[in-house]
Amino acid sequence: MRAERDGGPGATVATTVERGGRLAAIGIAFGWHLVMNLPAIVAEWPEFRVPWAAGAGWLLYTVVGVIAALRLYGRVRVPTTPLIAVLLLVDVLSFATVPDGEIFAAANWAWGTIGWFAVIVLWGRRVGALVAVMAANAAIAFVGVLAHNGELAVDLSRFVMFVYGTAVLPIALLAAMNALRVTSEGAAASAAAQAAVEAERAGAVRAQHERRERMAIVTRAAGSVLADLADGRADPGDPAVQRRCALAAARLRRLIAESDDVPDPLLHELRACVDLAERQGVPVELVAVGEVPPLPIPVRRLLAEPLAAVLASARDWARLTVVADEAEVVVSLTTPAADVPDGRSSWAVDGVVDYWYERDEDLVWTQTRWRAA
């Protein structure tokens, strides 16, 4: 089925409709074959012209039904033409061996059963194929009625009713299932399209929220220092002002890198901070061990922001190390830095990322760590 191949939210509806129709067709065919045909053959066994032929025909129908059912679920691959040929052959055999006077009785079991087994064999095909099989069945029955020693006018009337009764229900079932299949596939396609629109809308809302969040961070990072410089409250030659500018620039570079679509976003954001430090004349060695798992933007921000702040005030050299696996990501920075308090400290940031720093004389060691929940 197309809906099963395409997948999507509505595909479940189409799959359920298809599965229910298959089970209904198989249940009707085998239920009729076991509950109606088998007792009729057993009851009339001595009266059949060739009893073993009637039994063999019943077994052949059973085998064809099993093969067709397995074919429906993709477990065997058998062309439909040989199966239909066997059904029609047993139909002829049934008319040839039916007891005298029983052509319209349950003993002529294949006449009323062929339609249900043909539905299983022709499942998924156009209704015209089943109509052709039922027309062939009617032709066989017409010959059998003409060969029957009875009142021709009465037999022809009963023949018309039997043809209608044995053909209309199987054809109606197959036609209804084909219509339901088309309808469910259309519903699946509509549901998938609606889900795609909703996903796109949610993505747009999320992107807008992230842009506003980044804008707020940019404003906090650079707004105050730019305002001080513009108002003359800050001296560009003051080392403290220069450190503030370097820190704001590091945050801006990281925020720009944060929105890039790259295979490893965390390393990409850290490289942006490293690039800025190197532009200021600080050689930075970046070492990455392991593969960083997919992390949401807030977690990457908590991992990178404290180190970017320290890296902005780095002097002489810096070593940045990233050690990662599926359960943990640790980012460490070692550098001589001026803008970090003395001593040591550690705390958890939002309960998601742990942060440590330690200063020993001029050397500063800073680390952030994320662990999977």
Secondary structure, 3 states (H helix, E strand, C coil): CHHHHHCCCCHHHHHHHHHHHHHHHHHHHHHHHHHHHHHHHHHCHHHCCCHHHHHHHHHHHHHHHHHHHHHHCCCCCCCHHHHHHHHHHHHHHHHHHCCCCCCCCCCCHHHHHHHHHHHHHCCCCCHHHHHHHHHHHHHHHHHHHHHCCCCHHHHHHHHHHHHHHHHHHHHHHHHHHHHHHHHHHHHHHHHHHHHHHHHHHHHHHHHHHHHHHHHHHHHHHHHHHHHHHHHCCCCCCCHHHHHHHHHHHHHHHHHHHHCCCCCCHHHHHHHHHHHHHHHCCCCEEEEEECCCCCCCHHHHHHHHHHHHHHHHCECCCEEEEEEECCCEEEEEEEEEECCCCCEEEEEEECCCEEEEEEEECCEEEEEEEEECC
